[in-house]
Amino acid sequence: MPHDIEPRLLRAFAAVAEELHFTRAAGRLFIAQQALSRDIRRLEQRLGADLFVRTTRNVTLTAEGARLLPYVRRVLAAHEELAAACAGADRPLLVDVGGPVSTGHRVLTAARRAAPGTELVARHHGGLTGAAAGLADGRLDVSFGRFGGLPEPLRAGLCHQPVRLEPMAVLLRDDHPLADREEIELGALRGETLYAAAGNPATAEWTDLAERLFEGRGIAIAEPFPQIEGKEEFVRLVRKRGWSVLASVEFIEIPGMVLRPLAGPVPLSPVAMVWRRGLRHPGLDALRTAARELAAAHDWLERPAGAWLPAGDAAVFSSPSAD
């Protein structure tokens, strides 16, 4: 085994191994596909072994590539720990809370009060699928969302802590026939079409949750639409296109629209706090403590009798990572 392999080459290998797609892996690493292919060839030459089987249709790991992958992940995790140690505890922690009204934002606010000397910088991009790559390679420190909705290869390099089983809701025009109800039975939405972020790759885990919820209930998902950036643009498009929106009970106000909780059964969105394995920072400690205290104070982890939650999500959500 050759020594002194650059971490860049190992990150390239891990990205392709997890995505099994050179174009997606290159996008995740913010490099050109040709540069990524060169890095993979260079690593294979250094190791004296083929790591991938490439065809015009797909990419798969060779036996040697599969054998080396867990070792590479451990090396990269150790490298991230070293970088964090060198940076020291004074560096800001970058936290994607999804939006200015969200469970993640409530956790961040509580952590800032508890640890005023630690700089916690908020980002409002939303979508755990989109955040996962940034978490894995160190461009982002913490995010919130449906951890069970991530592909298993991405979850392997991340840790999670259950925060909240968040009741889901629907956003309706205030002149909608159902708008005067205090809560909306799922059965009342049969024949309706709801926007659920289809077409936005950063929020694929949310669209997947919507598909599971709507299946067999006669509720359709609005056709794919390009990724929407920012609260102002979201509000403009929702009002212009007249969408009803699948949301959660923690959601921004939109003039001319009302937010109503869903029932019959109450559907739940599992919100976890997620960070890369090996991350050490007092800001992370403050966030984890704030999440535990808020969950205990508000019964965020209590599952109402008969509530809806996919079985796979329940299993993943109830088993926090040990790190």
Secondary structure, 3 states (H helix, E strand, C coil): CCCCCCHHHHHHHHHHHHHCCHHHHHHHHCCCHHHHHHHHHHHHHHHCCCCEEECCCCEEECHHHHHHHHHHHHHHHHHHHHHHHHHCCCCCEEEECCCCCCHHHHHHHHHHHHCCCCCEEEECCCCHHHHHHHHHHCCCCEEEECHHHCCHHHHCCEEEEEEEEEEEEEEEECCCCCCCCCCEEHHHHCCCEEECCCCCHHHHHHHHHHHHHHCCCCCEECCCCCCCCCHHHHHHHHHHHCCEEEEECCCCCCCCEEEEEEECCCEEEEEEEEEECCCCCHHHHHHHHHHHHHHHHHCCCCCCCCCECCHHHHHHHCCCCCC
